[in-house]
Amino acid sequence: MKNIVFIAVLAFPLFVYCQTGLKSKFAIAMVNSLDASFRFTTANSNMSWLKEELDSTETWKTAFSSGLQTSLNLSSNWTLVGGVNYAEKGQQLKSNALLDMNFYRTSYRMIELPIFLRYSRDLKVGTIQFGLGPDFLFLLNNISRFQLINSNSPQTIFVNESTAKKFMMGSILQVAYQRNLYKNTDIQFAVNYKQQLSSFSDGDIQRMPFSIGLQLGFIYHP
């Protein structure tokens, strides 16, 4: 099922391109983003004390995403973008919350399927762009890595929650600058804000990760 969804997302702009015959308006891009990630939490009324404890002891974590995007210019200003990314988000414990460990980090590894509309405005050199749309998420695994003070190597724990969801909903907001690099190739610098709109699980504590990232993209126009 997930393979069908991946193919559909990547192929949609190509399908529209084939219907319109506008070859010059179709593009494919390789994108990589270095992110800072954290999460919002909500809790059942009887677990509010645990939410407060988590919010006071957890902090931001370095994250990333990498993948491919396809795009189709719908007009001189509007572009439809779809893609598939491998991404890692999460959070970590603050140093002052650790008693016998050097670090403790939690990571959510997932596949992202963003589909969004992008508005572009031409500048004297390049274009400024604004994008907004949904981001469909598929959770691969949830892991925690930590290292004890007296240990020489970190350890990994795969976290399995009985109420964990595999498919979730998110959104993406993008501000970007794009200009020609060489012939049919453009370079793009973007700032992405990605927000998960549904929780990982239906347990007592619900986590909805978000990330803010700096993205570098190379875009090829066939």
C-alpha positions in Angstrom: 0.0 0.0 0.0 2.7 2.5 1.0 4.6 1.8 -2.3 1.5 2.7 -4.3 1.2 6.0 -2.3 4.8 6.9 -3.0 4.5 6.2 -6.7 1.3 8.2 -6.9 2.8 11.2 -5.3 5.8 11.2 -7.4 3.9 10.5 -10.6 1.1 13.1 -10.3 3.0 16.1 -11.6 4.3 13.9 -14.4 0.8 12.8 -15.3 -0.4 16.4 -15.5 2.6 17.2 -17.7 1.8 14.3 -20.1 -1.8 15.6 -20.3 -0.7 19.2 -21.1 2.4 18.5 -23.1 4.2 21.4 -21.5 7.6 19.9 -21.3 9.5 23.1 -20.3 7.3 23.4 -17.2 8.2 20.1 -15.6 11.2 19.7 -13.2 12.7 17.2 -10.8 14.8 18.2 -7.8 17.1 16.6 -5.2 16.7 18.2 -1.8 18.5 17.9 1.5 17.6 19.8 4.7 19.4 20.2 8.1 16.7 20.7 10.7 16.1 21.6 14.3 13.2 19.5 15.7 11.1 19.3 18.9 7.5 18.5 19.6 4.2 19.7 21.1 2.6 17.5 23.7 -1.0 17.0 24.9 -2.1 14.7 27.8 -5.1 13.2 29.4 -6.3 15.1 32.5 -4.9 12.5 34.9 -1.5 12.7 33.2 -0.9 16.5 33.2 1.9 16.1 35.8 3.8 13.8 33.3 3.4 16.4 30.5 4.8 19.1 32.7 7.7 16.8 33.6 8.5 16.0 30.0 8.2 19.7 28.9 10.6 20.7 31.6 13.3 18.1 30.9 13.2 17.7 27.0 14.7 20.1 24.5 15.5 20.5 20.7 17.4 17.9 18.7 19.3 18.1 15.4 17.4 16.4 12.6 17.5 16.1 8.8 15.5 15.1 5.7 16.5 14.1 2.2 14.6 13.1 -0.9 13.3 13.9 -4.4 10.6 16.3 -5.6 8.8 16.7 -8.9 7.1 20.0 -9.9 4.9 21.4 -12.6 4.4 25.0 -13.4 0.6 25.6 -13.6 1.1 29.3 -14.6 3.7 32.0 -14.5 3.4 32.2 -10.7 2.0 28.9 -9.4 3.7 25.5 -9.2 2.5 22.2 -8.0 5.1 20.3 -6.0 5.1 16.6 -4.9 7.8 14.5 -3.4 9.1 11.7 -1.1 11.6 12.3 1.7 13.3 10.2 4.3 13.3 12.2 7.5 14.4 12.0 11.1 12.9 14.1 13.9 12.8 14.0 17.7 13.9 15.5 20.9 16.5 14.9 23.6 16.9 15.3 27.4 18.4 18.4 28.7 21.9 17.9 30.2 20.7 19.0 33.7 18.1 16.2 33.6 20.7 13.5 33.2 22.1 11.8 36.3 24.1 8.8 35.0 24.1 9.4 31.2 26.1 11.6 28.8 23.0 12.0 26.5 19.6 10.5 25.8 18.0 11.2 22.4 14.7 10.1 20.9 14.3 9.9 17.1 11.3 9.3 14.8 12.3 7.9 11.5 9.7 8.4 8.8 8.8 8.8 5.1 7.4 12.2 4.2 5.1 12.7 1.2 4.6 16.5 0.8 2.2 17.9 -1.8 2.0 21.7 -1.9 1.3 24.7 -4.0 4.2 27.2 -4.5 3.8 30.9 -5.4 6.8 32.5 -7.2 7.7 36.1 -7.7 10.4 37.1 -10.1 13.3 39.2 -8.9 16.1 40.8 -10.9 18.2 37.7 -10.1 16.2 34.6 -9.4 12.8 34.2 -7.8 11.4 34.3 -4.3 8.9 31.5 -3.5 6.2 30.7 -0.9 4.8 27.2 -0.5 2.1 25.7 1.7 0.3 22.3 1.7 -0.2 18.9 3.4 2.5 16.5 4.4 1.6 12.8 4.6 3.7 10.8 7.0 4.6 7.1 7.4 6.4 6.1 10.6 9.2 3.6 10.1 10.4 3.3 13.6 10.9 5.1 16.9 14.3 4.7 18.6 16.1 6.1 21.6 19.9 6.3 21.8 21.8 7.0 25.1 25.2 6.6 26.6 26.0 5.9 30.2 28.7 7.9 31.8 30.9 4.8 32.4 30.3 3.4 28.9 32.5 3.7 25.9 29.8 3.4 23.3 26.1 4.5 22.9 23.2 2.0 23.1 20.1 1.9 21.0 16.5 1.0 22.1 13.7 0.4 19.6 10.5 1.8 21.2 7.3 -0.2 20.4 4.1 1.4 21.5 0.9 -0.7 21.3 -1.1 2.4 20.3 1.5 3.8 17.8 0.1 4.9 14.4 1.9 4.3 11.2 0.2 6.9 9.0 -0.2 10.5 10.2 -1.0 13.9 8.8 1.2 17.0 8.7 1.7 20.3 6.9 4.6 22.1 5.3 5.3 25.9 5.0 8.2 26.9 2.8 10.0 30.2 1.9 12.6 29.8 -0.8 15.0 31.6 -3.1 15.8 30.0 -6.5 18.1 31.0 -9.3 19.8 29.4 -12.3 23.0 27.6 -11.7 24.0 26.2 -15.1 21.9 25.7 -18.2 18.9 23.6 -17.2 19.8 23.4 -13.6 18.7 25.7 -10.8 19.8 26.0 -7.2 17.3 26.6 -4.4 17.8 27.7 -0.8 14.7 27.3 1.4 13.5 27.5 5.0 10.9 24.8 5.8 8.6 24.6 8.8 7.0 21.1 9.1 4.3 20.4 11.7 2.8 17.1 12.5 -1.0 17.5 12.9 -1.8 14.1 14.3 -0.1 12.3 17.2 2.1 9.3 17.0 -0.2 7.4 19.4 -3.5 7.4 21.3 -1.8 6.9 24.7 -1.9 9.1 27.8 0.7 11.5 26.3 0.4 12.5 22.6 3.5 13.9 20.8 3.3 16.0 17.6 6.8 16.8 16.3 7.7 19.8 14.3 10.9 21.0 12.6 12.5 24.1 11.2 15.1 23.5 8.6 17.5 25.0 6.0 17.1 23.2 2.7 19.4 23.0 -0.3 18.0 21.8 -3.6 19.2 21.2 -7.1 16.5 21.4 -9.7 16.7 20.0 -13.2 14.4 21.1 -16.0 14.2 18.4 -18.8 
